[in-house]
């Protein structure tokens, strides 16, 4: 009897000790301090910025969230590369054209960003693209059949679908060329969008012979417009086009070297000096001068010039 009483007392003491230990461990778990590891302030700010961009609300009418402008620049390159695989493989010089076009249009990708954002991202843009500067003026001088019109059409189509809120204006020499460029832009844009703008969340607001107006996927403020206008260069005594100045001096001298010197001077005075360009991209200038040498060497006088209109004989036979 005493043995059973001792066993019961030991079991009760064991139970009480176990419960006391459980209560003590539960109390220490609640009071245990949470240790937060230290992290650099820059890393913390980047995480907060990323967390804020993920929780950012979409703009009214948007079909997709807004991305970083550098991603849209890369998207423009991807659209141009897609055209390479669809029967419009670009030449070496056309790729150079598009690289400089994209460099000149860099600011357009920051159109919907807050004021001053491009200035803050300027060094990042140079570093990511391996550029040393951003020139906003591009001058291209090439012979005929070199691919200038197709290059402009392809780049405008890629910019129209890649750059938020972009507005592009194209000025051509005549109405026929302006309509042809706009048709090319429409054709290339549909090729990029797989024959349907809705696949890229675009909507067509207006399309005619001089304008393409698309509703972008980033909301009501994302309206993308491209206009193609015919223009007539001035031919007055005080305002001459570069081509008119060139034709007025061509074949006026017998010396080929002197004629090339005059032509280079006219090119500099008419285009570079008048435009006040600090950095100018020139392509095909050597081919242009080579063509001039061939034309001048095959022409012994001004009468054989292909730009000289033959005189009409008004006398009756």
C-alpha positions as CSV (number, residue, x, y, z in Angstrom):
1,X,0.0,0.0,0.0
2,X,2.8,2.4,0.8
3,X,4.5,1.5,-2.4
4,X,1.5,2.4,-4.5
5,X,1.1,5.7,-2.7
6,X,4.7,6.6,-3.4
7,X,4.3,5.8,-7.1
8,X,1.2,8.0,-7.3
9,X,3.0,10.9,-5.6
10,X,6.0,10.6,-7.9
11,X,3.7,10.6,-11.0
12,X,1.9,13.7,-9.7
13,X,5.2,15.5,-9.1
14,X,6.4,14.5,-12.6
15,X,3.2,15.9,-14.1
16,X,3.5,19.1,-12.2
17,X,7.1,19.6,-13.3
18,X,6.3,18.9,-16.9
19,X,3.5,21.4,-17.0
20,X,5.7,24.0,-15.3
21,X,8.4,23.5,-17.9
22,X,5.9,23.8,-20.7
23,X,4.5,27.1,-19.3
24,X,8.1,28.4,-18.9
25,X,9.1,27.5,-22.4
26,X,5.9,29.1,-23.9
27,X,6.6,32.3,-21.9
28,X,10.2,32.5,-23.2
29,X,9.1,31.9,-26.9
30,X,6.7,34.8,-26.7
31,X,9.2,37.1,-25.1
32,X,12.0,36.1,-27.5
33,X,13.3,39.2,-29.4
34,X,13.3,39.1,-33.2
35,X,16.8,39.8,-34.6
36,X,16.7,41.8,-37.9
37,X,19.9,41.4,-39.9
38,X,21.6,44.7,-40.9
39,X,21.6,45.6,-44.6
40,X,23.0,48.6,-46.6
41,X,20.8,51.6,-47.0
42,X,21.1,51.4,-50.9
43,X,19.9,47.8,-50.9
44,X,17.0,48.8,-48.6
45,X,16.0,51.7,-50.9
46,X,16.1,49.4,-54.0
47,X,13.9,46.9,-52.3
48,X,11.4,49.5,-51.3
49,X,11.4,50.9,-54.8
50,X,10.9,47.4,-56.3
51,X,8.1,46.7,-53.8
52,X,6.5,50.0,-54.6
53,X,6.6,49.3,-58.4
54,X,5.1,45.9,-57.9
55,X,2.2,47.3,-55.9
56,X,1.7,50.3,-58.2
57,X,-1.8,50.6,-59.6
58,X,-2.4,50.5,-63.3
59,X,-3.4,53.6,-65.2
60,X,-7.0,54.1,-66.1
61,X,-7.8,52.0,-69.2
62,X,-4.4,50.2,-69.1
63,X,-4.1,46.6,-70.3
64,X,-0.7,45.9,-68.9
65,X,1.6,47.5,-66.3
66,X,4.2,50.1,-67.2
67,X,7.7,48.9,-67.5
68,X,11.1,50.5,-67.2
69,X,12.0,52.7,-70.3
70,X,15.2,50.7,-70.9
71,X,13.0,47.6,-71.4
72,X,11.0,49.5,-74.0
73,X,14.3,50.4,-75.8
74,X,15.2,46.7,-75.8
75,X,11.7,45.9,-77.1
76,X,12.3,48.2,-80.0
77,X,15.5,46.3,-80.9
78,X,13.5,43.0,-80.6
79,X,10.9,44.2,-83.0
80,X,13.6,45.2,-85.6
81,X,15.2,41.8,-85.1
82,X,11.8,40.1,-85.7
83,X,11.6,41.8,-89.1
84,X,14.9,40.3,-89.9
85,X,13.4,36.9,-89.6
86,X,10.3,37.7,-91.7
87,X,12.0,38.3,-95.1
88,X,13.3,41.8,-94.4
89,X,16.9,41.1,-93.3
90,X,18.6,44.4,-92.8
91,X,22.0,45.2,-94.3
92,X,25.0,46.2,-92.3
93,X,24.5,49.9,-92.9
94,X,20.7,49.7,-92.1
95,X,21.6,48.3,-88.7
96,X,23.9,51.2,-88.2
97,X,21.1,53.5,-89.2
98,X,18.8,52.0,-86.6
99,X,21.4,52.1,-83.8
100,X,21.9,55.8,-84.4
101,X,18.1,56.4,-84.8
102,X,17.5,54.7,-81.5
103,X,20.2,56.8,-79.8
104,X,18.6,60.0,-81.2
105,X,15.1,59.0,-79.9
106,X,16.2,57.9,-76.4
107,X,14.5,60.7,-74.7
108,X,11.1,59.7,-76.2
109,X,11.1,56.5,-74.1
110,X,10.9,58.7,-70.9
111,X,7.9,60.7,-72.1
112,X,5.5,59.2,-69.6
113,X,8.0,59.2,-66.7
114,X,8.1,61.9,-64.0
115,X,10.0,65.1,-64.7
116,X,13.7,64.8,-64.2
117,X,13.7,61.0,-64.4
118,X,15.7,61.0,-67.6
119,X,18.4,63.2,-66.1
120,X,18.7,60.8,-63.2
121,X,18.9,57.7,-65.5
122,X,21.3,59.4,-68.0
123,X,24.5,57.6,-66.8
124,X,22.6,54.3,-66.5
125,X,21.5,54.6,-70.1
126,X,25.0,55.3,-71.3
127,X,26.4,52.4,-69.3
128,X,23.7,49.8,-70.3
129,X,24.0,50.7,-74.1
130,X,27.8,51.1,-74.1
131,X,27.4,54.7,-75.4
132,X,29.7,57.7,-74.7
133,X,27.1,60.3,-75.6
134,X,23.6,60.7,-76.9
135,X,23.3,62.7,-80.2
136,X,19.8,63.9,-81.0
137,X,20.6,64.8,-84.7
138,X,21.3,62.2,-87.4
139,X,22.2,63.0,-90.9
140,X,22.4,60.3,-93.6
141,X,23.8,60.8,-97.1
142,X,23.8,57.8,-99.3
143,X,23.4,57.0,-103.0
144,X,20.1,55.9,-104.4
145,X,18.8,52.4,-103.8
146,X,20.7,52.2,-100.6
147,X,17.8,51.4,-98.3
148,X,17.0,54.8,-96.6
149,X,13.2,54.7,-97.1
150,X,12.9,51.1,-96.0
151,X,15.1,51.8,-93.0
152,X,13.0,54.7,-91.9
153,X,9.8,52.7,-92.4
154,X,11.0,49.8,-90.3
155,X,12.3,52.0,-87.5
156,X,9.1,54.0,-87.3
157,X,7.0,50.8,-87.1
158,X,9.1,49.5,-84.3
159,X,9.1,52.8,-82.5
160,X,5.3,53.1,-82.9
161,X,4.8,49.7,-81.1
162,X,7.6,50.0,-78.5
163,X,7.7,53.6,-77.3
164,X,4.8,54.8,-75.0
165,X,3.1,58.0,-76.1
166,X,5.3,58.5,-79.1
167,X,4.5,61.0,-81.9
168,X,6.4,60.7,-85.1
169,X,6.4,63.1,-88.1
170,X,7.9,62.1,-91.5
171,X,8.5,64.6,-94.2
172,X,8.9,63.4,-97.7
173,X,9.8,65.0,-101.0
174,X,6.3,64.5,-102.5
175,X,2.9,63.1,-101.7
176,X,3.5,59.8,-103.5
177,X,6.6,59.1,-101.4
178,X,4.8,60.2,-98.1
179,X,2.0,57.8,-98.8
180,X,4.4,55.0,-99.7
181,X,6.3,55.4,-96.5
182,X,3.1,55.3,-94.4
183,X,2.0,52.2,-96.2
184,X,5.4,50.6,-95.4
185,X,5.1,51.6,-91.8
186,X,1.6,50.0,-91.6
187,X,2.9,46.9,-93.3
188,X,5.8,46.5,-90.9
189,X,3.8,47.2,-87.8
190,X,1.3,44.5,-88.8
191,X,4.1,42.1,-89.4
192,X,5.4,42.8,-85.9
193,X,2.0,42.4,-84.4
194,X,1.3,39.2,-86.3
195,X,-1.4,40.8,-88.5
196,X,-3.5,42.0,-85.6
197,X,-2.8,44.9,-83.3
198,X,-4.9,43.3,-80.6
199,X,-2.2,40.7,-79.9
200,X,-0.1,43.5,-78.5
201,X,-3.1,45.1,-76.7
202,X,-3.3,47.9,-79.2
203,X,-6.4,49.6,-80.6
204,X,-6.8,51.5,-83.8
205,X,-8.3,55.0,-83.3
206,X,-7.7,56.4,-86.8
207,X,-5.9,55.3,-90.0
208,X,-5.8,57.3,-93.3
209,X,-3.3,58.3,-96.0
210,X,-1.5,60.8,-93.7
211,X,-1.9,59.4,-90.2
212,X,-1.9,56.3,-88.0
213,X,-3.3,56.8,-84.6
214,X,-3.1,53.9,-82.1
215,X,-4.3,53.5,-78.5
216,X,-1.5,52.0,-76.5
217,X,-1.8,49.4,-73.8
218,X,-0.7,51.7,-71.0
219,X,-3.9,53.6,-70.5
220,X,-5.8,56.5,-71.9
221,X,-2.7,58.7,-72.0
222,X,-0.8,56.3,-74.1
223,X,-1.8,57.5,-77.6
224,X,0.8,56.8,-80.3
225,X,0.6,58.9,-83.6
226,X,2.6,58.8,-86.7
227,X,2.2,61.4,-89.5
228,X,3.6,61.4,-93.0
229,X,3.6,64.7,-94.8
230,X,4.6,65.7,-98.3
231,X,7.0,68.7,-98.3
232,X,8.4,70.9,-101.0
233,X,11.9,72.2,-100.5
234,X,12.3,75.9,-101.1
235,X,13.7,77.1,-104.4
236,X,13.8,80.8,-103.8
237,X,16.9,83.0,-104.3
238,X,17.5,83.2,-100.5
239,X,16.5,79.7,-99.6
240,X,17.7,76.9,-101.8
241,X,17.8,73.2,-101.0
242,X,21.0,71.3,-100.8
243,X,20.2,69.4,-104.0
244,X,19.5,72.7,-105.8
245,X,22.8,74.1,-104.6
246,X,24.6,71.0,-105.6
247,X,23.0,71.0,-109.1
248,X,23.9,74.6,-109.7
249,X,27.6,73.9,-109.3
250,X,27.8,70.5,-110.8
251,X,29.5,70.3,-114.3
252,X,30.4,74.0,-114.1
253,X,34.1,73.4,-114.0
254,X,36.3,71.2,-116.2
255,X,38.6,70.1,-113.4
256,X,37.3,67.0,-111.5
257,X,39.3,67.8,-108.4
258,X,38.1,71.4,-108.3
259,X,34.5,70.2,-108.9
260,X,34.7,67.7,-106.0
261,X,36.1,70.5,-103.8
262,X,33.2,72.7,-104.7
263,X,30.7,70.0,-104.1
264,X,32.1,69.2,-100.6
265,X,32.0,72.9,-99.8
266,X,28.4,73.2,-100.9
267,X,27.6,70.1,-98.8
268,X,29.2,71.6,-95.8
269,X,27.6,75.0,-96.2
270,X,24.2,73.8,-97.0
271,X,23.7,71.0,-94.5
272,X,26.2,70.9,-91.7
273,X,26.9,74.6,-91.2
274,X,23.2,75.6,-91.6
275,X,22.0,72.9,-89.3
276,X,24.6,73.7,-86.6
277,X,25.1,70.0,-85.8
278,X,27.9,69.2,-83.3
279,X,27.9,65.5,-83.9
280,X,26.7,64.3,-87.3
281,X,26.5,60.7,-88.5
282,X,27.4,60.5,-92.2
283,X,27.0,57.3,-94.1
284,X,27.9,56.6,-97.7
285,X,29.7,59.9,-98.2
286,X,32.6,58.1,-99.9
287,X,30.2,56.3,-102.2
288,X,28.6,59.7,-103.0
289,X,31.9,61.3,-103.9
290,X,32.9,58.2,-105.9
291,X,29.7,58.5,-107.9
292,X,30.5,62.2,-108.5
293,X,34.0,61.2,-109.8
294,X,32.4,58.7,-112.3
295,X,29.9,61.2,-113.5
296,X,32.4,64.0,-113.9
297,X,34.9,61.8,-115.7
298,X,32.3,60.6,-118.2
299,X,31.2,64.1,-118.9
300,X,33.4,66.4,-120.9
301,X,31.2,69.5,-120.8
302,X,28.0,70.8,-119.2
303,X,26.0,69.9,-122.2
304,X,26.4,66.2,-121.4
305,X,25.1,66.6,-117.9
306,X,22.1,64.3,-117.0
307,X,20.6,67.2,-115.0
308,X,20.7,69.6,-118.0
309,X,17.3,69.8,-119.6
310,X,17.6,69.7,-123.5
311,X,16.6,72.8,-125.3
312,X,13.4,72.6,-127.3
313,X,13.4,73.7,-130.9
314,X,10.4,75.9,-131.5
315,X,11.1,76.6,-135.1
316,X,8.7,75.0,-137.6
317,X,10.0,72.7,-140.1
